[in-house]
Amino acid sequence: MSKTPEQLELAENQIKDIQLDYNYRIADFSIGELLKKFVKKGEEPNFEDESISGLFVPTYQRDFIWLETMQSRFIESIFMGVPIQPLFAFELDEDGNLELLDGVQRLSSIKSFADNELILVGLDELYALNGFTFNDLGTARKRKFLNTQLKLYIINENTDEGIRADIFRRVNEGGKRLEPAEIRKGKFIGNVLYDFILNMSNTNEFNSLFSSTKETDKLRGEKEELVSRFFALSNNYQDFVHSVKGFMDDYIIEANKTFDNESAILFQSELFNTLSFVQKNFPSGFKKSTAAKSIPRVRFEAIAVGTNLALRQNPDLTISNVDWLESNEFKKWTTSDAANSKNKVVGRIEFVRDCLLGITDPNSLNYDN
């Protein structure tokens, strides 16, 4: 169906208006120039030349997680002359300091190689370079590597934080490179509630019960994913529909509107009380067994949120055992085949709550012999 002139005019006007917000310029930098500017996450700038502006990694960016093989193959691509995806940065101030929106893995890999921290491994095309560090290269090859040009899209400093976060989200949601929790770090720049969630995920109280088989889970947002689910479901689980990502994003946006110091005290108290109760009464914590290395998200939701709801009803709650964890009913509620079903989300949370409060009699449940 063809569009009316009015529809075409509206669409054209929207495009023009939005384009005005995304002001940017494209700059070409040599690898050597970028390395002089680049400051890794958590590091303090130490520029020998005071005229050099910095290229910083913001707090919402994911940590450096590429394995040595991934780093090596990226370096191999540079040597081969493969076109490299442009980097994205936000102009911070009039001095030209930049905040890296996209490209931390690539630039960190380059820096690790240039600093002789990376030994090239797993190369197929340039296999003769396996075992090489930067210093093992000839002088001319080093110079050519450092002179390799990379494109940098620089977003104008007058672009507001909302648009900056939107660019980060759009750049990183195009593929499956980021976990939802990682995208939230960029999407919710300046969101007080999400900053609080990040802080809670790094507390000793939470880390004492967190477990993962993959070191990268800790780096890629699994901890804040679980904490986000705890608060969102504890306060709004009845409104869950089917999308965990959309549900939590909506909750964080709405709850942030009224989140204040009093809210922070209450939220922290409930999280810590829940963690303390689980640590005291659940032999395996949130895991399936003491030997397990990771925590299934659906199991965490059931135990953490169900416990919190039970403690809300009875802050002095005491129990003798949690044998019902071995029941067929609990296993049914915490299978992952329907993790996004509202029936399962509500069912597993309330099952744990009712078992803890004695509303459900463990003896009435079914157990495998």
Secondary structure, DSSP 8 states (H G I E B T S, - for coil): ----HHHHHHHHHHHHHHHHHS-EEEEEEEHHHHHHHEE-TT-----SSTT---EE--TTS------HHHHHHHHHHHHHT-----EEEEE-STT--EEEEE-HHHHHHHHHHHTT-----S-STTGGGTT--GGGS-HHHHHHHHH-EEEEEEE-TTS-HHHHHHHHHHHHHSSS-S-HHHHHHHHTTT-HHHHHHHHHHTSHHHHTT---S-HHHHHTTHHHHHHHHHHHHHHHGGG--S-HHHHHHHHHHHHHTT--HHHHHHHHHHHHHHHHHHHHH-TTTTSSSTT-----HHHHIIIIIHHHHHHHH-TT---S--GGGGBHHHHHHT-GGGTT-HHHHHHHHHHHHHHHHTSS-GGGS-B--
